[in-house]
Amino acid sequence: MIKNKAKFIKGLETKMAQRPEQNIRRAMAKSGMLVRNEAIDSILRGAKSGEMVTRYNPTRQHQVSAEGEAPASDTGRLVNSIAHDVIKQGNNFMGRVIASAEYAVHLEFGTNKMGARPFLRPALHESKKKIRNIFMREGIIN
């Protein structure tokens, strides 16, 4: 609990006035990292309820995710492809979380042969309150 709100708000206003671009960039970077980590956690944690399949090279059993669940990690390639960055376009900043594995879009949105296994959109949804808090701490929003 903040004891002296007026002093705290004045401190944030001063911080924002001195370094607004740095604050926005830092808030965007922290938010991107948060969403990235949430997406990775959703892929790596918890049991999946899809069918068991046999993978080859090397031969092994793998339980896939069911439609609507985050994808099940098999090789780690999807998880390793998830990154975040901050881009400045003119006076605007844009935070991005990207999964660069070529099959990521098919997992996120599904195909005509496979239901979606979303992991980025749910990660953003799960992180909304924390992102708001990050922007508040950086003095960007009230």
C-alpha positions as CSV (number, residue, x, y, z in Angstrom):
1,M,0.0,0.0,0.0
2,I,1.3,3.4,-0.9
3,K,1.4,5.7,2.2
4,N,1.8,9.0,0.4
5,K,0.0,8.8,-3.0
6,A,0.6,12.4,-4.0
7,K,4.4,12.1,-3.4
8,F,4.4,8.8,-5.4
9,I,2.5,10.3,-8.3
10,K,4.7,13.3,-8.4
11,G,7.7,11.0,-8.5
12,L,6.2,9.1,-11.4
13,E,5.4,12.4,-13.2
14,T,9.0,13.6,-12.8
15,K,10.4,10.2,-13.9
16,M,8.2,10.3,-17.0
17,A,9.0,13.9,-17.9
18,Q,12.7,13.3,-17.7
19,R,12.9,10.1,-19.8
20,P,9.5,9.4,-21.5
21,E,11.0,7.5,-24.4
22,Q,13.1,5.3,-22.2
23,N,10.1,4.6,-19.9
24,I,7.9,3.5,-22.8
25,R,10.6,1.4,-24.4
26,R,11.3,-0.3,-21.0
27,A,7.6,-0.9,-20.4
28,M,7.2,-2.4,-23.8
29,A,10.3,-4.6,-23.4
30,K,9.1,-5.9,-20.0
31,S,5.6,-6.5,-21.3
32,G,7.0,-8.4,-24.3
33,M,9.2,-10.6,-22.0
34,L,6.2,-11.3,-19.8
35,V,4.0,-12.5,-22.7
36,R,6.9,-14.5,-24.2
37,N,7.5,-16.2,-20.9
38,E,3.8,-17.0,-20.5
39,A,3.6,-18.5,-24.0
40,I,6.7,-20.7,-23.3
41,D,5.3,-21.8,-20.0
42,S,2.0,-22.7,-21.6
43,I,3.8,-25.0,-24.0
44,L,6.1,-26.6,-21.5
45,R,3.9,-27.0,-18.4
46,G,1.0,-29.3,-17.7
47,A,-0.2,-32.5,-19.1
48,K,-1.6,-32.5,-22.6
49,S,-4.7,-34.5,-23.4
50,G,-4.2,-35.4,-27.1
51,E,-3.3,-38.8,-28.5
52,M,0.0,-40.6,-28.1
53,V,1.9,-40.8,-31.4
54,T,5.2,-42.5,-32.3
55,R,7.9,-40.2,-33.5
56,Y,10.9,-41.4,-35.5
57,N,14.5,-40.3,-35.5
58,P,14.9,-41.1,-32.7
59,T,12.0,-43.4,-32.1
60,R,9.9,-42.3,-29.2
61,Q,6.4,-41.8,-27.9
62,H,4.9,-38.3,-27.8
63,Q,1.6,-37.1,-26.4
64,V,0.3,-34.3,-28.6
65,S,-2.0,-31.5,-27.4
66,A,-5.7,-31.5,-28.0
67,E,-7.5,-28.8,-30.0
68,G,-7.7,-25.6,-27.9
69,E,-4.7,-26.5,-25.7
70,A,-1.3,-24.9,-26.0
71,P,0.9,-27.1,-28.3
72,A,2.9,-29.9,-26.7
73,S,6.6,-29.5,-26.9
74,D,8.4,-32.2,-28.8
75,T,11.7,-30.9,-30.1
76,G,11.8,-27.5,-28.4
77,R,12.0,-25.8,-31.7
78,L,8.8,-23.8,-31.2
79,V,9.8,-22.6,-27.7
80,N,13.2,-21.6,-28.9
81,S,11.7,-19.6,-31.8
82,I,9.7,-17.3,-29.5
83,A,11.2,-13.9,-29.1
84,H,10.2,-10.3,-28.3
85,D,11.4,-6.9,-29.3
86,V,10.4,-3.2,-29.4
87,I,10.2,-1.2,-32.6
88,K,9.9,2.6,-32.9
89,Q,8.0,3.8,-36.0
90,G,7.9,7.5,-36.1
91,N,6.7,8.6,-32.7
92,N,5.0,5.3,-31.9
93,F,6.4,2.2,-30.2
94,M,5.3,-1.3,-30.9
95,G,6.1,-4.3,-28.8
96,R,6.2,-7.7,-30.6
97,V,6.2,-11.3,-29.5
98,I,7.1,-13.5,-32.4
99,A,7.2,-17.3,-32.9
100,S,9.4,-17.7,-36.0
101,A,9.1,-21.5,-36.4
102,E,7.4,-21.9,-39.8
103,Y,4.6,-24.0,-38.3
104,A,3.8,-21.6,-35.4
105,V,1.0,-19.8,-37.3
106,H,-0.7,-23.1,-38.1
107,L,-0.6,-24.0,-34.4
108,E,-1.9,-20.6,-33.3
109,F,-4.8,-20.4,-35.7
110,G,-5.3,-24.0,-36.9
111,T,-5.7,-25.2,-40.5
112,N,-8.5,-26.9,-42.4
113,K,-7.1,-30.3,-41.2
114,M,-6.2,-29.3,-37.6
115,G,-7.8,-27.3,-34.9
116,A,-6.0,-24.4,-33.3
117,R,-3.5,-24.9,-30.5
118,P,-3.2,-21.2,-29.5
119,F,-0.3,-20.1,-27.3
120,L,0.4,-16.4,-28.1
121,R,-3.1,-14.9,-27.8
122,P,-3.8,-16.7,-24.5
123,A,-0.4,-15.6,-23.2
124,L,-1.3,-12.0,-24.0
125,H,-4.7,-12.4,-22.4
126,E,-3.2,-13.9,-19.2
127,S,-0.7,-11.0,-19.0
128,K,-3.1,-8.1,-19.4
129,K,-3.2,-7.1,-15.7
130,K,0.5,-7.4,-15.2
131,I,1.2,-5.4,-18.4
132,R,-1.1,-2.6,-17.1
133,N,0.9,-2.6,-13.8
134,I,4.1,-2.4,-15.7
135,F,2.9,0.7,-17.6
136,M,1.6,2.2,-14.3
137,R,5.0,1.7,-12.6
138,E,6.8,3.3,-15.5
139,G,4.5,6.4,-15.2
140,I,3.0,5.9,-18.6
141,I,-0.7,5.4,-17.5
142,N,-2.6,6.1,-14.3
